[in-house]
């Protein structure tokens, strides 16, 4: 696979990091405030063209939340409640973020794919295990792994080919297997407009990154 331009690698890293930050470990007060302060980034490439303008709607919501302390606190609490509903009340939301749930007949957590992704993290010297003894195959953590691969590919020409090949395989073998089903469910059942739009934006971002990697194919180019 030919090394993409630095701009393309940065865009892929940014999209993966953004998706990871929203999916895991959930809305953080300081992180959300920083995102609200930087909401204009969602009006620029690569986000502005994703999901028919859903990122622009997210930018508007973040800007409104940043208008004052009361507005921000209300926004923050709404997102915390929605995140808890989506990802901790899975029996109701049906929006499990763990790959193994979608790849086992009985929707088992800590299934074989959990160990597979853990081995990939460890192969690159990364410890990306979830907190609270949760499985490693959380989509938010998987996106963080991809972001790190793009970062390394951008920073080190010698490592670029290995990192991009790993990103291709990981996207094909793991992320694409369940991300669209999972994010479609989040977009359908989320109680806040923000998370409905976020799910659409993250899904569109994954598609963009997969297209760059040609990860819909079994073999890397």
N, CA, C and O of each residue as an XYZ file, in Angstrom:
884
protein
N       0.844     -1.187      0.000
C       0.000      0.000      0.000
C       0.887      1.247      0.000
O       1.749      1.408      0.864
N       0.664      2.128     -0.981
C       1.430      3.369     -1.029
C       1.059      4.259      0.151
O      -0.098      4.320      0.565
N       2.064      4.946      0.680
C       1.801      5.807      1.820
C       0.981      7.011      1.384
O       1.397      7.731      0.477
N      -0.174      7.253      2.004
C      -0.975      8.437      1.679
C      -0.238      9.714      2.082
O       0.782      9.668      2.769
N      -0.761     10.829      1.652
C      -0.166     12.114      1.996
C      -0.304     12.374      3.490
O      -1.172     11.787      4.137
N       0.539     13.247      4.054
C       0.400     13.598      5.475
C      -0.979     14.140      5.810
O      -1.497     13.900      6.900
N      -1.575     14.871      4.871
C      -2.904     15.431      5.119
C      -3.957     14.340      5.264
O      -4.837     14.422      6.121
N      -3.858     13.313      4.415
C      -4.813     12.206      4.486
C      -4.625     11.417      5.774
O      -5.599     11.052      6.431
N      -3.373     11.154      6.134
C      -3.106     10.433      7.378
C      -3.617     11.204      8.582
O      -4.190     10.622      9.503
N      -3.407     12.528      8.574
C      -3.895     13.344      9.681
C      -5.412     13.325      9.752
O      -5.983     13.265     10.842
N      -6.072     13.376      8.595
C      -7.535     13.328      8.579
C      -8.042     12.010      9.139
O      -9.002     11.990      9.909
N      -7.404     10.906      8.758
C      -7.813      9.596      9.266
C      -7.594      9.505     10.770
O      -8.455      9.018     11.502
N      -6.444      9.973     11.223
C      -6.168      9.965     12.657
C      -7.189     10.798     13.412
O      -7.679     10.385     14.463
N      -7.511     11.972     12.879
C      -8.455     12.875     13.544
C      -9.839     12.260     13.625
O     -10.491     12.343     14.666
N     -10.301     11.642     12.544
C     -11.629     11.044     12.545
C     -11.714      9.878     13.519
O     -12.709      9.724     14.227
N     -10.672      9.060     13.554
C     -10.680      7.929     14.485
C     -10.614      8.400     15.933
O     -11.311      7.866     16.796
N      -9.776      9.399     16.197
C      -9.667      9.934     17.558
C     -10.971     10.547     18.016
O     -11.378     10.373     19.165
N     -11.630     11.269     17.116
C     -12.908     11.896     17.455
C     -13.950     10.846     17.817
O     -14.641     10.972     18.828
N     -14.060      9.812     16.991
C     -15.017      8.751     17.287
C     -14.710      8.060     18.596
O     -15.612      7.758     19.377
N     -13.431      7.808     18.835
C     -13.031      7.160     20.082
C     -13.408      8.001     21.290
O     -13.908      7.477     22.285
N     -13.170      9.295     21.205
C     -13.410     10.174     22.358
C     -14.884     10.245     22.736
O     -15.209     10.448     23.905
N     -15.779     10.083     21.766
C     -17.208     10.154     22.055
C     -17.775      8.824     22.533
O     -18.768      8.787     23.258
N     -17.132      7.726     22.118
C     -17.663      6.411     22.470
C     -17.074      5.836     23.744
O     -17.715      5.031     24.419
N     -15.844      6.248     24.081
C     -15.210      5.691     25.267
C     -14.222      6.690     25.850
O     -13.397      7.226     25.110
N     -14.276      6.959     27.147
C     -15.118      6.321     28.176
C     -16.420      7.069     28.464
O     -17.006      6.894     29.532
N     -16.877      7.895     27.532
C     -18.099      8.643     27.753
C     -17.813     10.112     28.009
O     -16.657     10.503     28.170
N     -18.865     10.933     28.047
C     -18.683     12.373     28.224
C     -17.931     12.709     29.505
O     -18.372     12.378     30.605
N     -16.820     13.353     29.348
C     -16.016     13.850     30.460
C     -16.199     15.365     30.530
O     -16.185     16.045     29.504
N     -16.372     15.891     31.748
C     -16.706     17.308     31.902
C     -15.680     18.200     31.208
O     -16.041     19.061     30.405
N     -14.429     17.997     31.513
C     -13.382     18.848     30.939
C     -13.238     18.612     29.443
O     -13.073     19.555     28.669
N     -13.302     17.344     29.044
C     -13.176     17.036     27.631
C     -14.317     17.597     26.813
O     -14.104     18.105     25.712
N     -15.539     17.509     27.344
C     -16.691     18.044     26.641
C     -16.608     19.560     26.553
O     -16.965     20.150     25.533
N     -16.140     20.186     27.620
C     -15.995     21.644     27.602
C     -14.975     22.057     26.535
O     -15.192     23.023     25.804
N     -13.870     21.324     26.454
C     -12.853     21.626     25.444
C     -13.418     21.438     24.039
O     -13.139     22.231     23.140
N     -14.212     20.384     23.857
C     -14.822     20.146     22.555
C     -15.794     21.270     22.205
O     -15.848     21.715     21.058
N     -16.562     21.729     23.195
C     -17.490     22.825     22.954
C     -16.750     24.093     22.555
O     -17.203     24.832     21.681
N     -15.614     24.345     23.194
C     -14.832     25.530     22.868
C     -14.231     25.439     21.466
O     -13.975     26.456     20.822
N     -14.012     24.223     21.008
C     -13.395     24.022     19.693
C     -14.410     23.509     18.670
O     -14.032     22.843     17.706
N     -15.675     23.810     18.869
C     -16.730     23.241     18.030
C     -16.615     23.640     16.564
O     -17.140     22.939     15.699
N     -15.940     24.749     16.264
C     -15.804     25.158     14.868
C     -15.006     24.154     14.050
O     -15.092     24.155     12.822
N     -14.227     23.293     14.711
C     -13.494     22.258     13.984
C     -14.443     21.317     13.240
O     -14.085     20.745     12.211
N     -15.658     21.165     13.775
C     -16.639     20.293     13.128
C     -17.230     20.932     11.880
O     -17.936     20.276     11.115
N     -16.943     22.212     11.676
C     -17.412     22.916     10.482
C     -16.381     22.862      9.351
O     -16.602     23.391      8.262
N     -15.258     22.215      9.634
C     -14.173     22.151      8.671
C     -13.937     20.708      8.228
O     -14.408     19.771      8.872
N     -13.200     20.535      7.117
C     -12.837     19.170      6.710
C     -11.996     18.502      7.790
O     -11.225     19.190      8.458
N     -12.109     17.201      7.989
C     -12.912     16.269      7.193
C     -14.347     16.131      7.659
O     -15.114     15.382      7.054
N     -14.739     16.835      8.728
C     -16.037     16.563      9.349
C     -17.216     17.188      8.620
O     -18.294     16.595      8.570
N     -17.031     18.374      8.056
C     -18.180     19.119      7.548
C     -18.938     18.386      6.446
O     -20.130     18.623      6.252
N     -18.260     17.501      5.726
C     -18.912     16.795      4.623
C     -19.514     15.456      5.034
O     -20.100     14.762      4.202
N     -19.380     15.087      6.297
C     -19.823     13.768      6.731
C     -21.302     13.744      7.100
O     -21.824     14.684      7.699
N     -21.959     12.661      6.735
C     -23.322     12.364      7.201
C     -24.301     13.490      6.941
O     -25.097     13.852      7.808
N     -24.233     14.040      5.738
C     -25.204     15.059      5.312
C     -25.297     16.225      6.290
O     -26.391     16.709      6.582
N     -24.163     16.671      6.789
C     -24.149     17.854      7.644
C     -24.421     17.592      9.106
O     -24.639     18.535      9.867
N     -24.414     16.322      9.524
C     -24.677     16.030     10.934
C     -23.626     16.659     11.839
O     -23.936     17.070     12.957
N     -22.382     16.736     11.361
C     -21.326     17.357     12.165
C     -21.603     18.844     12.388
O     -21.262     19.389     13.438
N     -22.215     19.494     11.411
C     -22.560     20.908     11.568
C     -23.632     21.082     12.643
O     -23.606     22.049     13.404
N     -24.564     20.148     12.697
C     -25.581     20.187     13.758
C     -24.935     19.981     15.122
O     -25.310     20.636     16.094
N     -23.974     19.082     15.198
C     -23.256     18.878     16.457
C     -22.516     20.149     16.860
O     -22.493     20.512     18.037
N     -21.915     20.822     15.888
C     -21.206     22.072     16.178
C     -22.154     23.119     16.738
O     -21.795     23.853     17.658
N     -23.365     23.195     16.189
C     -24.354     24.156     16.687
C     -24.741     23.837     18.127
O     -24.857     24.739     18.956
N     -24.942     22.553     18.425
C     -25.310     22.163     19.785
C     -24.185     22.470     20.774
O     -24.439     22.929     21.888
N     -22.962     22.221     20.369
C     -21.822     22.498     21.241
C     -21.661     23.993     21.466
O     -21.342     24.425     22.574
N     -21.876     24.778     20.434
C     -21.761     26.232     20.584
C     -22.822     26.756     21.537
O     -22.534     27.608     22.378
N     -24.037     26.260     21.418
C     -25.094     26.680     22.333
C     -24.769     26.280     23.763
O     -25.035     27.031     24.702
N     -24.187     25.085     23.926
C     -23.826     24.625     25.268
C     -22.738     25.490     25.884
O     -22.682     25.654     27.103
N     -21.879     26.038     25.044
C     -20.770     26.860     25.541
C     -21.197     28.287     25.864
O     -20.371     29.103     26.273
N     -22.479     28.595     25.683
C     -22.942     29.973     25.869
C     -22.943     30.416     27.328
O     -22.868     31.613     27.605
N     -23.026     29.478     28.260
C     -23.047     29.831     29.678
C     -22.939     28.594     30.540
O     -23.104     27.473     30.058
N     -22.662     28.799     31.819
C     -22.459     27.671     32.726
C     -23.700     26.795     32.840
O     -23.603     25.568     32.814
N     -24.856     27.420     32.966
C     -26.086     26.656     33.140
C     -26.387     25.818     31.897
O     -26.769     24.652     31.997
N     -26.208     26.431     30.729
C     -26.456     25.706     29.478
C     -25.508     24.522     29.345
O     -25.910     23.437     28.924
N     -24.252     24.737     29.704
C     -23.279     23.662     29.572
C     -23.584     22.521     30.541
O     -23.529     21.353     30.154
N     -23.903     22.845     31.791
C     -24.181     21.803     32.775
C     -25.392     20.970     32.372
O     -25.396     19.749     32.525
N     -26.420     21.644     31.853
C     -27.591     20.902     31.400
C     -27.264     19.979     30.243
O     -27.720     18.837     30.200
N     -26.477     20.477     29.309
C     -26.048     19.685     28.157
C     -25.215     18.493     28.602
O     -25.413     17.372     28.133
N     -24.293     18.744     29.500
C     -23.415     17.697     30.012
C     -24.207     16.596     30.705
O     -23.963     15.413     30.467
N     -25.145     16.971     31.551
C     -25.934     15.985     32.277
C     -26.822     15.174     31.326
O     -27.005     13.972     31.517
N     -27.366     15.831     30.312
C     -28.180     15.108     29.330
C     -27.354     14.050     28.608
O     -27.816     12.931     28.384
N     -26.126     14.417     28.247
C     -25.271     13.464     27.543
C     -24.848     12.321     28.458
O     -24.785     11.173     28.017
N     -24.559     12.612     29.717
C     -24.192     11.554     30.648
C     -25.333     10.550     30.800
O     -25.112      9.339     30.812
N     -26.548     11.067     30.914
C     -27.701     10.173     31.059
C     -27.912      9.343     29.796
O     -28.215      8.153     29.868
N     -27.749      9.980     28.648
C     -27.932      9.249     27.397
C     -26.847      8.194     27.233
O     -27.130      7.080     26.793
N     -25.614      8.533     27.580
C     -24.521      7.573     27.485
C     -24.789      6.369     28.394
O     -24.565      5.226     27.996
N     -25.262      6.626     29.601
C     -25.571      5.532     30.524
C     -26.675      4.645     29.961
O     -26.605      3.420     30.058
N     -27.701      5.271     29.369
C     -28.777      4.488     28.766
C     -28.259      3.629     27.614
O     -28.565      2.440     27.524
N     -27.467      4.249     26.731
C     -27.016      3.554     25.535
C     -26.093      2.384     25.853
O     -26.255      1.288     25.318
N     -25.123      2.630     26.732
C     -24.014      1.697     26.853
C     -23.949      0.932     28.169
O     -23.137      0.019     28.324
N     -24.810      1.309     29.122
C     -24.873      0.546     30.369
C     -26.221     -0.141     30.552
O     -26.331     -1.094     31.323
N     -27.240      0.333     29.852
C     -28.547     -0.331     29.867
C     -28.742     -1.063     28.544
O     -29.746     -0.879     27.856
N     -27.769     -1.890     28.207
C     -27.736     -2.533     26.895
C     -28.919     -3.472     26.690
O     -29.351     -3.685     25.558
N     -29.440     -4.028     27.762
C     -30.599     -4.914     27.620
C     -31.801     -4.158     27.064
O     -32.701     -4.755     26.472
N     -31.808     -2.844     27.258
C     -32.900     -2.008     26.750
C     -32.504     -1.342     25.435
O     -33.263     -1.368     24.466
N     -31.316     -0.746     25.405
C     -30.896      0.012     24.216
C     -30.474     -0.890     23.060
O     -30.548     -0.487     21.899
N     -30.033     -2.106     23.370
C     -29.529     -3.043     22.354
C     -28.347     -2.443     21.589
O     -28.150     -2.735     20.410
N     -27.561     -1.599     22.274
C     -26.453     -0.909     21.627
C     -25.136     -1.270     22.303
O     -24.425     -0.397     22.802
N     -24.822     -2.538     22.314
C     -23.558     -2.960     22.913
C     -22.393     -2.487     22.049
O     -22.416     -2.677     20.833
N     -21.372     -1.873     22.655
C     -20.226     -1.390     21.882
C     -19.129     -2.427     21.690
O     -18.060     -2.092     21.180
N     -19.361     -3.682     22.087
C     -18.309     -4.695     22.072
C     -18.436     -5.619     20.865
O     -19.494     -6.197     20.617
N     -17.357     -5.746     20.132
C     -17.347     -6.542     18.904
C     -17.798     -7.976     19.134
O     -18.562     -8.525     18.339
N     -17.327     -8.584     20.222
C     -17.618    -10.001     20.441
C     -19.112    -10.279     20.552
O     -19.560    -11.376     20.218
N     -19.880     -9.313     21.010
C     -21.329     -9.491     21.134
C     -21.957     -9.759     19.770
O     -22.938    -10.495     19.665
N     -21.385     -9.157     18.725
C     -21.933     -9.289     17.376
C     -21.365    -10.495     16.628
O     -21.823    -10.828     15.536
N     -20.366    -11.143     17.222
C     -19.666    -12.194     16.487
C     -19.744    -13.563     17.171
O     -19.041    -14.501     16.794
N     -20.595    -13.653     18.162
C     -20.840    -14.933     18.819
C     -22.328    -15.241     18.771
O     -23.160    -14.335     18.809
N     -22.653    -16.501     18.688
C     -24.060    -16.890     18.546
C     -24.898    -16.480     19.751
O     -26.088    -16.191     19.620
N     -24.270    -16.457     20.925
C     -25.030    -16.127     22.133
C     -24.685    -14.746     22.667
O     -24.891    -14.469     23.848
N     -24.156    -13.869     21.799
C     -23.836    -12.487     22.175
C     -22.936    -12.419     23.403
O     -23.207    -11.676     24.347
N     -21.877    -13.194     23.378
C     -20.972    -13.299     24.519
C     -19.991    -12.136     24.569
O     -19.373    -11.792     23.562
N     -19.852    -11.536     25.742
C     -18.764    -10.593     25.965
C     -17.502    -11.388     26.308
O     -17.580    -12.525     26.774
N     -16.331    -10.770     26.072
C     -15.056    -11.464     26.253
C     -14.991    -12.715     25.380
O     -14.505    -13.761     25.811
N     -15.485    -12.595     24.149
C     -15.405    -13.702     23.217
C     -14.038    -13.770     22.556
O     -13.136    -13.028     22.944
N     -13.861    -14.641     21.568
C     -12.552    -14.808     20.918
C     -11.995    -13.518     20.331
O     -10.783    -13.305     20.350
N     -12.867    -12.653     19.809
C     -12.345    -11.420     19.201
C     -11.726    -10.496     20.234
O     -10.881     -9.668     19.893
N     -12.126    -10.622     21.479
C     -11.516     -9.798     22.527
C     -10.026    -10.086     22.622
O      -9.216     -9.164     22.717
N      -9.670    -11.350     22.596
C      -8.263    -11.735     22.658
C      -7.536    -11.379     21.369
O      -6.357    -11.025     21.397
N      -8.232    -11.472     20.244
C      -7.615    -11.138     18.961
C      -7.201     -9.665     18.915
O      -6.083     -9.342     18.512
N      -8.109     -8.773     19.330
C      -7.758     -7.354     19.268
C      -6.699     -7.020     20.312
O      -5.844     -6.165     20.083
N      -6.758     -7.694     21.457
C      -5.743     -7.456     22.484
C      -4.354     -7.799     21.955
O      -3.386     -7.084     22.215
N      -4.264     -8.899     21.212
C      -2.977     -9.296     20.636
C      -2.481     -8.248     19.643
O      -1.281     -7.989     19.558
N      -3.402     -7.647     18.894
C      -2.998     -6.607     17.956
C      -2.474     -5.375     18.692
O      -1.471     -4.786     18.288
N      -3.145     -4.993     19.755
C      -2.654     -3.859     20.549
C      -1.242     -4.165     21.064
O      -0.332     -3.343     20.958
N      -1.087     -5.359     21.618
C       0.198     -5.724     22.215
C       1.294     -5.839     21.171
O       2.462     -5.595     21.474
N       0.940     -6.202     19.956
C       1.934     -6.324     18.886
C       2.602     -4.985     18.599
O       3.742     -4.929     18.138
N       1.878     -3.917     18.877
C       2.423     -2.578     18.673
C       2.804     -1.913     19.993
O       2.995     -0.698     20.063
N       2.912     -2.737     21.041
C       3.369     -2.223     22.322
C       2.371     -1.338     23.023
O       2.753     -0.470     23.808
N       1.086     -1.544     22.749
C       0.053     -0.690     23.324
C      -0.784     -1.461     24.332
O      -1.110     -2.631     24.129
N      -1.122     -0.791     25.411
C      -2.042     -1.336     26.400
C      -3.287     -0.466     26.379
O      -3.329      0.605     26.983
N      -4.302     -0.950     25.670
C      -5.519     -0.172     25.478
C      -6.719     -0.833     26.136
O      -7.855     -0.634     25.705
N      -6.475     -1.609     27.167
C      -7.563     -2.311     27.842
C      -8.548     -1.320     28.442
O      -8.168     -0.260     28.938
N      -9.809     -1.689     28.384
C     -10.851     -0.847     28.950
C     -10.783     -0.849     30.473
O     -10.198     -1.740     31.089
N     -11.387      0.156     31.048
C     -11.470      0.245     32.502
C     -12.573     -0.677     33.015
O     -13.395     -1.187     32.254
N     -12.562     -0.871     34.328
C     -13.627     -1.629     34.988
C     -13.754     -3.051     34.440
O     -14.848     -3.614     34.405
N     -12.613     -3.632     34.006
C     -12.597     -5.017     33.539
C     -13.526     -5.246     32.357
O     -14.058     -6.343     32.189
N     -13.724     -4.233     31.549
C     -14.514     -4.394     30.340
C     -13.652     -4.997     29.237
O     -12.425     -4.916     29.297
N     -14.284     -5.605     28.223
C     -13.509     -6.201     27.129
C     -12.724     -5.167     26.338
O     -13.067     -3.985     26.310
N     -11.660     -5.642     25.695
C     -10.785     -4.777     24.906
C     -11.374     -4.420     23.544
O     -10.899     -3.495     22.886
N     -12.428     -5.163     23.110
C     -12.958     -4.949     21.765
C     -14.123     -3.962     21.735
O     -15.063     -4.120     20.956
N     -14.050     -2.954     22.582
C     -14.973     -1.815     22.555
C     -14.635     -0.982     21.321
O     -13.461     -0.718     21.063
N     -15.647     -0.564     20.554
C     -15.371      0.169     19.322
C     -14.561      1.437     19.590
O     -13.704      1.808     18.789
N     -14.831      2.100     20.714
C     -14.067      3.304     21.032
C     -12.588      3.025     21.192
O     -11.752      3.836     20.793
N     -12.259      1.877     21.775
C     -10.853      1.504     21.951
C     -10.251      1.064     20.621
O      -9.093      1.365     20.328
N     -11.023      0.364     19.829
C     -10.529     -0.038     18.515
C     -10.210      1.177     17.655
O      -9.221      1.176     16.923
N     -11.040      2.213     17.737
C     -10.767      3.435     16.975
C      -9.528      4.156     17.511
O      -8.783      4.762     16.741
N      -9.306      4.095     18.814
C      -8.091      4.675     19.384
C      -6.854      3.966     18.850
O      -5.830      4.600     18.593
N      -6.949      2.659     18.686
C      -5.845      1.888     18.125
C      -5.559      2.314     16.691
O      -4.403      2.514     16.320
N      -6.603      2.454     15.886
C      -6.412      2.902     14.510
C      -5.794      4.300     14.468
O      -4.920      4.574     13.645
N      -6.248      5.171     15.350
C      -5.678      6.523     15.393
C      -4.183      6.481     15.668
O      -3.417      7.239     15.074
N      -3.770      5.598     16.564
C      -2.338      5.477     16.876
C      -1.564      4.913     15.685
O      -0.433      5.331     15.437
N      -2.142      3.990     14.958
C      -1.471      3.465     13.774
C      -1.266      4.560     12.732
O      -0.201      4.642     12.120
N      -2.271      5.396     12.529
C      -2.119      6.505     11.584
C      -1.087      7.517     12.076
O      -0.331      8.080     11.283
N      -1.062      7.738     13.359
C      -0.069      8.642     13.930
C       1.346      8.125     13.667
O       2.229      8.890     13.278
N       1.553      6.851     13.877
C       2.888      6.265     13.671
C       3.250      6.247     12.192
O       4.403      6.475     11.827
N       2.267      5.977     11.347
C       2.527      5.971      9.908
C       2.938      7.351      9.426
O       3.779      7.484      8.537
N       2.343      8.370     10.015
C       2.671      9.741      9.634
C       4.041     10.170     10.138
O       4.751     10.920      9.468
N       4.407      9.691     11.321
C       5.633     10.163     11.970
C       6.876      9.402     11.541
O       7.986      9.919     11.673
N       6.719      8.190     11.035
C       7.881      7.329     10.779
C       7.724      6.639      9.433
O       6.913      5.724      9.291
N       8.500      7.076      8.444
C       8.401      6.489      7.115
C       8.734      4.997      7.125
O       8.130      4.214      6.391
N       9.685      4.616      7.950
C      10.088      3.211      7.996
C       8.976      2.323      8.540
O       8.854      1.162      8.150
N       8.164      2.875      9.446
C       7.087      2.095     10.064
C       5.770      2.222      9.314
O       4.810      1.520      9.632
N       5.709      3.109      8.321
C       4.439      3.431      7.678
C       3.783      2.213      7.043
O       2.595      1.968      7.250
N       4.554      1.445      6.268
C       3.968      0.303      5.561
C       3.380     -0.707      6.544
O       2.271     -1.202      6.343
N       4.126     -1.010      7.607
C       3.648     -1.969      8.602
C       2.392     -1.453      9.290
O       1.442     -2.210      9.491
N       2.375     -0.187      9.649
C       1.224      0.383     10.355
C      -0.009      0.431      9.462
O      -1.118      0.144      9.914
N       0.178      0.789      8.208
C      -0.964      0.886      7.302
C      -1.513     -0.493      6.958
O      -2.723     -0.661      6.811
N      -0.637     -1.471      6.830
C      -1.105     -2.844      6.597
C      -1.894     -3.342      7.801
O      -2.926     -3.995      7.647
N      -1.408     -3.033      9.001
C      -2.123     -3.427     10.219
C      -3.466     -2.720     10.305
O      -4.463     -3.320     10.707
N      -3.493     -1.437      9.927
C      -4.756     -0.681      9.957
C      -5.753     -1.271      8.968
O      -6.937     -1.403      9.277
N      -5.272     -1.624      7.779
C      -6.138     -2.249      6.778
C      -6.755     -3.533      7.325
O      -7.970     -3.724      7.259
N      -5.914     -4.409      7.862
C      -6.394     -5.695      8.359
C      -7.337     -5.517      9.542
O      -8.365     -6.190      9.631
N      -6.988     -4.615     10.446
C      -7.806     -4.421     11.642
C      -9.166     -3.826     11.273
O     -10.194     -4.221     11.823
N      -9.161     -2.884     10.352
C     -10.427     -2.302      9.920
C     -11.298     -3.375      9.269
O     -12.491     -3.464      9.558
N     -10.711     -4.187      8.395
C     -11.468     -5.214      7.688
C     -11.938     -6.335      8.616
O     -13.095     -6.752      8.568
N     -11.030     -6.811      9.453
C     -11.302     -8.000     10.258
C     -12.111     -7.721     11.516
O     -12.728     -8.630     12.069
N     -12.114     -6.487     11.968
C     -12.750     -6.181     13.248
C     -13.757     -5.034     13.161
O     -14.950     -5.245     13.377
N     -13.295     -3.838     12.850
C     -14.183     -2.668     12.938
C     -15.377     -2.779     11.997
O     -16.520     -2.602     12.419
N     -15.119     -3.071     10.732
C     -16.214     -3.095      9.758
C     -17.196     -4.230      9.983
O     -18.321     -4.187      9.484
N     -16.785     -5.236     10.724
C     -17.652     -6.386     10.952
C     -18.890     -6.008     11.759
O     -19.951     -6.609     11.590
N     -18.757     -5.013     12.635
C     -19.897     -4.695     13.510
C     -20.210     -3.221     13.643
O     -21.284     -2.886     14.143
N     -19.339     -2.325     13.227
C     -19.519     -0.905     13.526
C     -20.790     -0.329     12.924
O     -21.481      0.454     13.577
N     -21.112     -0.700     11.691
C     -22.292     -0.112     11.065
C     -23.580     -0.558     11.754
O     -24.487      0.248     11.959
N     -23.660     -1.837     12.111
C     -24.837     -2.326     12.833
C     -24.971     -1.639     14.185
O     -26.053     -1.193     14.567
N     -23.869     -1.563     14.891
C     -23.866     -0.949     16.216
C     -24.232      0.525     16.154
O     -25.089      0.980     16.912
N     -23.596      1.280     15.261
C     -23.836      2.722     15.203
C     -25.232      3.039     14.667
O     -25.820      4.053     15.043
N     -25.762      2.194     13.802
C     -27.144      2.387     13.344
C     -28.114      2.249     14.506
O     -29.095      2.987     14.593
N     -27.837      1.301     15.400
C     -28.696      1.140     16.573
C     -28.594      2.354     17.490
O     -29.607      2.831     18.001
N     -27.377      2.856     17.702
C     -27.208      4.061     18.525
C     -27.987      5.225     17.918
O     -28.687      5.945     18.630
N     -27.867      5.407     16.613
C     -28.565      6.511     15.951
C     -30.078      6.375     16.077
O     -30.795      7.375     16.097
N     -30.562      5.141     16.162
C     -32.003      4.915     16.237
C     -32.568      5.133     17.636
O     -33.665      5.671     17.788
N     -31.821      4.716     18.659
C     -32.407      4.712     20.007
C     -31.871      5.802     20.927
O     -32.415      5.987     22.016
N     -30.833      6.527     20.539
C     -30.300      7.576     21.412
C     -31.382      8.577     21.765
O     -32.241      8.899     20.945
N     -31.331      9.059     22.979
C     -32.359      9.980     23.468
C     -31.992     11.446     23.241
O     -32.838     12.330     23.377
N     -30.749     11.696     22.900
C     -30.321     13.064     22.607
C     -29.993     13.180     21.129
O     -29.491     12.242     20.509
N     -30.287     14.353     20.579
C     -29.941     14.614     19.187
C     -28.433     14.536     18.990
O     -27.959     14.118     17.933
N     -27.684     14.937     20.007
C     -26.236     14.941     19.889
C     -25.703     13.541     19.612
O     -24.888     13.366     18.706
N     -26.145     12.542     20.370
C     -25.640     11.191     20.157
C     -26.211     10.559     18.894
O     -25.562      9.709     18.286
N     -27.404     10.954     18.494
C     -27.914     10.456     17.211
C     -27.029     10.950     16.073
O     -26.653     10.185     15.186
N     -26.703     12.240     16.112
C     -25.829     12.787     15.072
C     -24.413     12.246     15.192
O     -23.761     11.972     14.185
N     -23.937     12.090     16.425
C     -22.578     11.573     16.619
C     -22.436     10.179     16.019
O     -21.426      9.880     15.382
N     -23.428      9.333     16.215
C     -23.369      7.976     15.661
C     -23.290      8.021     14.142
O     -22.553      7.245     13.535
N     -24.039      8.917     13.532
C     -24.021      9.041     12.071
C     -22.671      9.557     11.587
O     -22.145      9.086     10.579
N     -22.113     10.524     12.308
C     -20.821     11.087     11.915
C     -19.709     10.053     12.070
O     -18.855      9.920     11.194
N     -19.719      9.327     13.179
C     -18.682      8.311     13.404
C     -18.781      7.220     12.352
O     -17.761      6.762     11.837
N     -19.998      6.799     12.027
C     -20.171      5.774     10.996
C     -19.628      6.272      9.660
O     -18.919      5.540      8.970
N     -19.953      7.506      9.289
C     -19.466      8.065      8.028
C     -17.952      8.210      8.040
O     -17.298      8.011      7.017
N     -17.394      8.558      9.196
C     -15.938      8.682      9.309
C     -15.263      7.332      9.111
O     -14.236      7.242      8.437
N     -15.834      6.283      9.695
C     -15.279      4.943      9.525
C     -15.301      4.542      8.053
O     -14.343      3.951      7.554
N     -16.377      4.857      7.367
C     -16.465      4.544      5.940
C     -15.382      5.281      5.162
O     -14.751      4.704      4.277
N     -15.164      6.561      5.488
C     -14.119      7.331      4.810
C     -12.744      6.702      5.031
O     -11.962      6.559      4.090
N     -12.457      6.333      6.257
C     -11.161      5.723      6.564
C     -11.036      4.363      5.879
O      -9.979      4.030      5.342
N     -12.101      3.587      5.897
C     -12.078      2.275      5.245
C     -11.849      2.412      3.744
O     -11.145      1.601      3.143
N     -12.445      3.437      3.140
C     -12.235      3.671      1.715
C     -10.778      4.009      1.433
O     -10.205      3.529      0.455
N     -10.177      4.835      2.287
C      -8.777      5.189      2.091
C      -7.888      3.952      2.175
O      -6.932      3.817      1.412
N      -8.205      3.052      3.100
C      -7.416      1.833      3.290
C      -7.776      0.731      2.297
O      -7.083     -0.282      2.204
N      -8.863      0.936      1.557
C      -9.419     -0.120      0.706
C      -9.698     -1.358      1.551
O      -9.438     -2.490      1.143
N     -10.236     -1.103      2.740
C     -10.417     -2.178      3.728
C     -11.656     -3.023      3.471
O     -11.911     -3.978      4.205
N     -12.417     -2.695      2.462
C     -13.550     -3.565      2.120
C     -13.044     -4.830      1.436
O     -13.754     -5.832      1.347
N     -11.787     -4.766      0.950
C     -11.180     -5.927      0.296
C     -10.420     -6.767      1.319
O      -9.961     -6.264      2.344
N     -10.302     -8.039      1.018
C      -9.593     -8.931      1.932
C      -8.103     -8.666      1.900
O      -7.454     -8.663      2.946
N      -7.548     -8.442      0.718
C      -6.118     -8.235      0.584
C      -5.809     -6.745      0.482
O      -6.526     -5.999     -0.186
N      -4.734     -6.317      1.152
C      -4.294     -4.934      1.058
C      -3.736     -4.680     -0.335
O      -3.157     -5.567     -0.962
N      -3.921     -3.450     -0.806
C      -3.397     -3.080     -2.120
C      -1.876     -2.982     -2.054
O      -1.232     -2.681     -3.060
